[in-house]
Amino acid sequence: MTVQLFVRKADRESQKAERWLKERRKDFARIDVDVQPPSPAELESVVRYFHGDWNSLFDTTGKSWKNGGFSWKVFDPKSELLAHPELLKLPILRSSHQVLLGFDAGKYEKFFLDL
């Protein structure tokens, strides 16, 4: 089963997740969203795990969110995420059965137990 980890090179949470996976010798495909942004189909498959709530995929603490004025602006979440992958909450750990946003060691342990 293929596990994908969507990351950004400069993102600390992405670095923690990647280090955690490597230390435990977990097989995963690393996808840098700055080099290869997620396709519409990939984002659709992620958002399905959050009951279609596109807003759950946003990193509301990031610089891109603040500088873009998204706190007060009216926008289409899907369009904005596709146009600006820097707004994604990372890392995203995805398999065919589950998706995790952000890094939490306990949740990562459970993720791999459930595979």
C-alpha positions in Angstrom: 0.0 0.0 0.0 1.4 3.4 -1.0 1.6 6.1 1.6 2.1 9.6 0.4 3.5 12.5 2.5 2.8 16.0 1.1 5.4 18.4 2.4 7.0 21.8 2.0 10.8 21.8 2.4 10.9 24.8 4.7 7.9 23.7 6.9 8.9 22.6 10.4 5.9 20.3 10.8 6.7 18.6 7.4 10.3 18.1 8.6 9.2 16.5 11.9 6.8 14.2 10.0 9.5 13.2 7.5 12.1 12.6 10.3 9.5 10.5 12.2 8.8 8.3 9.2 12.5 7.8 8.3 13.5 7.0 11.9 10.8 4.2 12.0 11.7 3.0 8.5 8.3 3.5 7.1 7.9 3.4 3.3 6.4 6.6 1.9 6.4 8.7 -1.2 7.5 12.3 -0.5 5.8 15.0 -2.5 7.0 18.5 -2.2 4.0 20.8 -3.0 6.3 23.6 -4.0 7.7 21.4 -6.8 4.6 19.3 -7.6 1.4 20.9 -6.3 -1.5 18.4 -5.6 -3.8 17.8 -8.5 -7.5 18.6 -8.2 -8.2 14.8 -7.9 -5.6 14.5 -5.1 -7.2 17.4 -3.1 -10.7 15.9 -3.7 -9.6 12.6 -2.2 -8.1 14.4 0.8 -11.2 16.6 1.4 -13.5 13.5 1.3 -12.0 12.5 4.7 -13.1 15.8 6.1 -16.7 15.4 4.9 -16.2 17.8 2.0 -15.0 20.7 4.3 -12.4 22.4 2.1 -11.8 25.0 4.9 -10.2 22.3 7.0 -7.3 22.1 4.6 -6.2 25.7 5.1 -3.2 26.6 7.3 -4.8 29.5 9.0 -1.7 30.3 11.0 0.6 30.7 8.0 2.1 33.8 6.4 0.2 33.2 3.1 -3.1 33.1 4.9 -2.4 36.3 6.8 -0.8 38.2 3.9 -3.7 37.2 1.5 -6.3 38.6 3.9 -8.2 35.3 3.9 -9.5 35.9 7.5 -11.9 38.6 6.2 -12.2 37.8 2.5 -15.0 35.9 0.8 -13.5 33.2 -1.5 -14.1 29.8 -3.0 -11.9 27.4 -0.9 -11.4 24.8 -3.6 -10.3 27.4 -6.2 -7.9 29.1 -3.7 -6.2 25.9 -2.7 -5.7 24.8 -6.3 -4.3 28.2 -7.2 -2.3 28.7 -4.1 -0.9 25.4 -2.6 1.1 27.4 -0.1 -2.2 27.8 1.8 -2.4 24.0 2.5 -2.0 22.8 6.1 1.0 20.5 5.9 2.1 17.8 6.2 -0.6 15.7 4.7 -0.2 11.9 5.2 -2.4 9.9 2.9 -3.1 6.3 2.2 -6.0 4.7 0.4 -8.0 4.4 3.7 -7.1 7.5 5.7 -5.7 11.0 5.8 -3.9 13.0 8.5 -3.3 16.8 8.4 -0.4 18.2 10.4 2.0 16.1 12.5 1.1 14.3 15.7 3.3 11.3 16.6 0.5 9.4 18.4 -1.8 9.8 15.3 1.0 8.7 13.0 1.5 5.5 15.2 -2.2 4.7 14.9 -2.2 5.5 11.2 0.4 2.8 10.5 -1.2 0.3 12.9 -4.4 0.7 11.0 -2.8 0.0 7.6 
